Amino acid sequence: MGDAPARSRKPVIGLLGAPGSGKSAVAGHFARLGCAVIDADALAHEALNEPEVRHELLQWLGPAALDPAGRVERKAVGARVFDDPDALKRLESIIHPRVHARRAARRAALADDPAVKAIVEDTPLLLEAGLDRECDVLVYVDAPRAVRLARLREHRGWDAQELDRREKKQASLDTKRSRADHVIDNSASEARAQAQVRRVLSLILHEREQA
């Protein structure tokens, strides 16, 4: 369980899982049950397209950093920094403070919304970024490698080598699973996953009421 310094009025649920496990799909199920999802990728996309960020990336990486419409070319920037620790650290120093500020503002607004049952953090590197410490509950989204690879081939064009390369940049699956308070099997039907999400959310809300 996340070791949050102070409990929020609504439980904060952090999602863990490997690439292709379907964390965003599970986040969608939570949303349909009355939770609010904070999508880290969406926050990063917003931050990347701030005028100051676009200008800094253009000065640093050159014209390849922007597409013809003047927006940040995320794939090109990602390819530039992925295997370069110093470049990745520089990019994170630009983006992360802006993402954290957006996240804090979003959480503050959601805390006062009576329609929101819980806040769900959909963040690819939750453990690596230390955001697990801000969560009350951690949920691991599980799916076999073959299922994950099939999804990633269809939606992102990844092969097995690319999946391996990405996974090496993340905490191990054993670590993620061992840190989780709940596990959701997302290898079968959408209905089955949704039923598990409903059960897990019910347990989380019950535990919060009893605390």
C-alpha positions in Angstrom: 0.0 0.0 0.0 1.2 3.5 -0.7 2.7 5.2 2.3 0.9 8.6 1.9 1.9 11.3 4.4 -1.7 12.4 4.8 -4.9 10.6 3.8 -7.0 12.5 1.3 -10.8 12.7 1.8 -11.2 10.4 -1.2 -9.0 7.3 -1.6 -6.2 7.7 -4.2 -5.8 4.5 -6.2 -2.5 3.9 -8.1 -2.5 1.5 -11.1 0.5 -0.8 -11.7 1.1 -3.1 -14.6 3.4 -4.0 -17.5 3.1 -2.3 -21.0 0.0 -3.8 -22.7 -1.6 -5.0 -19.5 -4.5 -2.5 -20.1 -4.1 -0.1 -17.2 -5.9 2.6 -19.1 -8.8 0.3 -19.9 -9.1 -0.6 -16.2 -8.9 3.1 -15.4 -11.9 3.5 -17.7 -13.8 1.0 -15.8 -13.1 2.8 -12.6 -14.3 6.1 -14.2 -17.6 4.5 -15.3 -18.1 3.6 -11.6 -17.8 7.1 -10.4 -14.0 7.6 -10.0 -12.0 10.4 -11.5 -8.9 9.4 -13.5 -5.7 11.4 -13.6 -4.0 10.4 -16.9 -0.3 11.2 -16.6 0.2 10.8 -20.4 -2.5 13.4 -21.0 -0.9 15.8 -18.5 2.5 15.3 -20.1 1.0 16.0 -23.5 -0.4 19.2 -22.2 2.9 20.2 -20.7 4.8 19.4 -23.9 2.7 21.8 -25.8 3.2 24.8 -23.6 4.8 27.5 -25.7 7.8 27.7 -23.4 8.4 24.0 -23.6 8.0 23.9 -27.4 10.6 26.7 -27.6 13.0 25.0 -25.3 12.8 21.7 -27.1 13.2 23.4 -30.5 16.4 25.1 -29.2 17.7 21.9 -27.8 16.7 19.2 -30.3 16.2 21.2 -33.5 13.3 21.2 -36.0 12.8 17.5 -35.6 11.2 18.2 -32.2 8.2 19.8 -33.8 5.7 18.6 -36.4 4.6 20.7 -39.4 1.9 22.3 -37.2 4.4 23.4 -34.6 3.4 20.8 -32.0 5.9 18.6 -30.2 6.6 15.4 -32.1 6.4 13.1 -29.2 7.8 10.0 -31.0 10.8 11.9 -32.2 11.5 13.4 -28.8 11.0 10.0 -27.1 13.4 8.2 -29.6 16.0 10.9 -28.9 16.0 10.5 -25.1 15.0 6.9 -24.5 18.5 5.4 -24.5 20.3 8.5 -23.4 20.1 8.9 -19.6 21.4 12.4 -19.6 19.0 13.5 -22.3 16.1 11.8 -20.5 17.0 13.5 -17.2 17.0 16.9 -19.0 13.6 16.2 -20.6 12.2 15.1 -17.2 13.5 18.3 -15.6 11.5 20.3 -18.2 8.3 18.2 -18.1 7.9 16.7 -14.6 7.5 20.0 -12.6 4.7 21.0 -15.0 3.0 17.6 -14.8 3.3 17.6 -11.0 1.7 21.1 -10.8 -1.2 19.9 -13.0 -1.7 16.8 -11.0 -1.8 18.7 -7.7 -4.4 21.2 -9.1 -6.5 18.3 -10.5 -6.5 16.5 -7.2 -7.4 19.6 -5.3 -10.4 20.2 -7.5 -11.5 16.6 -7.3 -11.2 16.5 -3.6 -14.2 18.8 -3.3 -16.3 17.1 -6.0 -19.1 15.1 -4.2 -19.7 13.1 -7.4 -16.2 11.6 -7.3 -15.9 8.4 -5.3 -12.1 8.0 -5.6 -9.2 9.3 -7.6 -7.3 7.0 -9.9 -3.7 7.6 -10.9 -3.0 6.2 -14.4 0.8 6.7 -14.5 3.1 4.4 -16.5 6.0 4.8 -14.1 4.1 5.1 -10.8 6.7 3.3 -8.7 9.7 4.7 -10.5 8.5 8.2 -10.0 7.7 7.6 -6.3 4.0 8.4 -6.8 3.1 5.2 -5.0 3.8 7.2 -1.8 0.9 9.5 -2.6 -1.5 6.6 -3.1 -3.7 5.0 -0.5 -4.1 1.8 -2.5 -2.2 0.1 -5.3 -3.9 -2.1 -7.9 -1.9 -4.4 -10.2 -3.3 -5.0 -13.6 -2.2 -8.4 -14.8 -2.2 -10.0 -18.3 0.0 -12.8 -19.8 2.9 -11.7 -21.9 1.4 -13.2 -25.1 -1.8 -11.2 -24.6 0.1 -8.0 -23.9 2.4 -8.4 -26.9 -0.6 -9.0 -29.2 -2.2 -5.8 -27.9 1.0 -3.8 -28.4 1.5 -5.2 -31.9 -2.0 -4.1 -32.8 -2.1 -0.7 -31.2 1.6 0.5 -31.1 3.4 -1.7 -33.7 5.8 -3.1 -31.1 7.5 -6.4 -31.5 8.9 -8.7 -28.7 12.2 -6.9 -28.8 10.6 -3.5 -28.3 8.5 -4.8 -25.4 11.6 -6.2 -23.7 13.4 -2.9 -24.2 10.6 -1.0 -22.6 10.2 -3.4 -19.7 13.8 -3.1 -18.8 13.2 0.6 -18.1 10.6 -0.2 -15.5 10.4 -1.9 -12.1 10.0 -5.7 -12.5 6.6 -7.3 -12.7 7.3 -9.2 -9.5 8.1 -5.9 -7.7 4.9 -4.3 -9.0 2.7 -7.3 -8.0 4.3 -7.6 -4.6 3.6 -3.9 -3.9 -0.1 -4.2 -4.9 -3.0 -4.4 -2.5 -5.3 -5.8 -5.2 -4.8 -7.6 -8.5 -7.1 -7.4 -11.5 -6.8 -10.0 -14.3 -7.3 -8.2 -17.5 -6.6 -11.1 -19.9 -10.1 -12.0 -20.7 -13.3 -10.2 -21.5 -14.1 -6.6 -20.8 -17.1 -7.7 -18.7 -14.9 -9.9 -16.5 -12.4 -7.0 -16.0 -15.2 -4.6 -15.1 -16.7 -7.0 -12.6 -13.3 -7.2 -10.9 -13.0 -3.4 -10.8 -16.4 -3.1 -9.3 -15.4 -5.6 -6.5 -12.1 -3.9 -5.9 -13.6 -0.5 -5.7 -16.3 -1.7 -3.3 -13.6 -3.1 -1.0 -11.6 0.1 -1.2 -14.6 2.3 -0.3 -15.6 0.0 2.5 -12.2 0.0 4.0 -12.2 3.8 3.8 -15.5 4.0 5.6 -14.2 1.8 8.3 -10.9 3.7 8.8 
